[in-house]
Amino acid sequence: MDARNGASAGPMRLLTQAAQLVGAAGIVLMLVVSAFAAIERYVFHTSGAWIEEIEQYLMLMTVFVVSGSAYTDGEHVNAGMLVRLLPLRGRRIAALATDVIGLAFCGFMFWESLLKALQLHAARIHSGTSLQTPLYLVALLLPISMVLLGVAFASRMTRTSRDGEGSA
C-alpha cells in the first residue's frame, strides 16, 4: 500500500504509474521541443510557428493526465494539518466527504467539458495557428482527466469505506 493515500498494488497503481509515465514523457517532449526551438532560433535564425502551440498542448496534457496520479499518491494540495487534529472517526468522515465532493465535481466537469468538446467538433473549429489543430482534441483532455481523477476519488472512497484508510 502507498504510505500516504493507501493506493494498492492492483489496477489503481498501474493506472497511476501509466499516468506518471505519460506525464514524464510530456515533460521530456517539452524539453526536446524547447531545445529544438532554441537551436532553430539562435543557430538558424528562424523559428517555427508551431513550437509554442505544441509546448502549450504538452503542458496541458501533462497537468491534466497527472492530476489523478498526484491525488492517488497524496501529492495534492490539502488541509492535512487540520485533518490530522481530528480523531480517527473525524478523519474518516473528512476523507469520505472529500471524495464525495470530488466525485461530484469530476462528474460535473466531465459532462460540461464533454459537451464543449462535442460543440467544438460539430462546429469544426481549429486553432488559428499553422498547425490548425482541431480544438475538440484539446478540449477532450479535460474530460479524460476528470475520468482519471474520478477513478482516484472512487478508489480512495472505496478503501476508506471498507478499511477506514485514506486521508483527506
Secondary structure, 3 states (H helix, E strand, C coil): CCCCCCCCCCHHHHHHHHHHHHHHHHHHHHHHHHHHHHHHHHHHCCCCCCHHHHHHHHHHHHHHHHHHHHHHCCCCCCCHHHHCCCCHHHHHHHHHHHHHHHHHHHHHHHHHHHHHHHHHHHHCCECCCCCCCEHHHHHCHHHHHHHHHHHHHHHHHHHHHHHCCCCC
